[in-house]
Amino acid sequence: MVRNALLGIGIFLLAKPSISQTVTSPEPKAQVTIYSSGSFLKAAVPGYKYGDFAGRIFDEYDQLAHLRPGYFITFNLDPGPHTFSANTWLSSRPEGGGHLTIDLVANHHYYVGTYTETTPLLVISAFRLEQRTCQQAIDDNLHTKPLDPKQLKKYGQATAVAETLFPRCLGTNPTAGTP
């Protein structure tokens, strides 16, 4: 009986290292900070492409959030190609809005500004997304605030990063943000 108990303990101790090796760490993600910090007053100037944006933000067909002027939100997303879209509050789909495709790299931080551009005839406003460098994004966001979690949609809630301040530049990758 004691021999069987000792044998069982020995087998458990030998098996324990292999059990702990099966635990996998989460895959590295890319961070994407999306913001609306354009000018409300200049938005009506024909051809001005940095007017403030209010509307829906999508990652492919998955709705991330309702973004409002003066706010930002950061998401942890899988590496690989992503097409982000900005569209009106009235449209529940990304078609017709502004689009930006970025091939996200794990452990990098990307910054995406959302804007409204007024056509020269003041008839139509177009939505735009623009990838910005970290320094450009910081300059754009001197007064923005974190987006209220109530504005996040189901897909966005699962990937959002809780922040109280606009993310800072931490690395040396000036075009995408930080590695």
Buried (B, 14 or more C-beta within 10 A) or exposed (E): EEEEEEEEEEEEEEEEEEEEEEEEEEEEBBBBBBBBBBBEEEBEBEEBBBBBBBBBBBBEEBBBBBBBBBBBBBBBBEBEEBBBBBBBEEBEEBEEBBBBEBEBBBEBBBBBBBBBBBEEEEEEBBBBBBBBBBEBBBEBBEEBBBBEEEBBBEBBEEBBBEBEEBBEBEEEBEEBBBE
